[in-house]
Amino acid sequence: MTDAELKDLVASLVVAQKETDRQLKETDRRVNETNRQVGGLANKFGSFTEGLALPSMQQILRDQFRMEVVSPSVRVKKGGEELEIDVLSYANSSLNEVYVVEVKSHLREEGIDQLCNIMERFRYFFPEHKDKKVFGILAAVEMSGRLREQVLAKGFYAAKISDEVFSLDIPAQFTPKSF
């Protein structure tokens, strides 16, 4: 190979490398955009599931547990920390109880851990409820039998959907855990 041929080869490789770099940047941009869109869809689907669950959960909380206040999408910030609760319900009467509802489209173990974390931090964020019994409800569109058993073992109520209506899915002898 002559010097001129070698120079031409190197020059063509430089051009090809620049084109490859440009294509990689474009691919990265598209991947980032796709990730952003997928994240947006996941958030919208989560909001959709919460909206689907709310009417049924309101009825359960008011009729079965005699709750006076039912608040969807509660977000609090305190001391640089944040807490998000899908549905917060309480009664100030002689019941003196609080129900924290976490809604999932497809329950995974992380969802159970998330509700445990919310329950552990609840009194820090809501000192006004310090003297109340606090109970957790995990409502899911899709919940395997194995995960349902884990939910119940943690002392949480399990709720499932059937015919577009959520209902509690607990055995007759179930005793919820007060946090």
Sequence and secondary structure as in RCSB ss.txt:
>XXXX:A:sequence
MTDAELKDLVASLVVAQKETDRQLKETDRRVNETNRQVGGLANKFGSFTEGLALPSMQQILRDQFRMEVVSPSVR
VKKGGEELEIDVLSYANSSLNEVYVVEVKSHLREEGIDQLCNIMERFRYFFPEHKDKKVFGILAAVEMSGRLREQ
VLAKGFYAAKISDEVFSLDIPAQFTPKSF
>XXXX:A:secstr
  HHHHHHHHHHHHHHHHHHHHHHHHHHHHHHHHHHHHHHHHHHHHHHHHHHHHHHHHHIIIIIT  SEEEEEEE
EEETTEEEEEEEEEEE STT EEEEEEEEEE  HHHHHHHHHHHHHHHHH GGGTTSEEEEEEEEEE  HHHHHH
HHHTT EEEEEETTEEEE   TT      
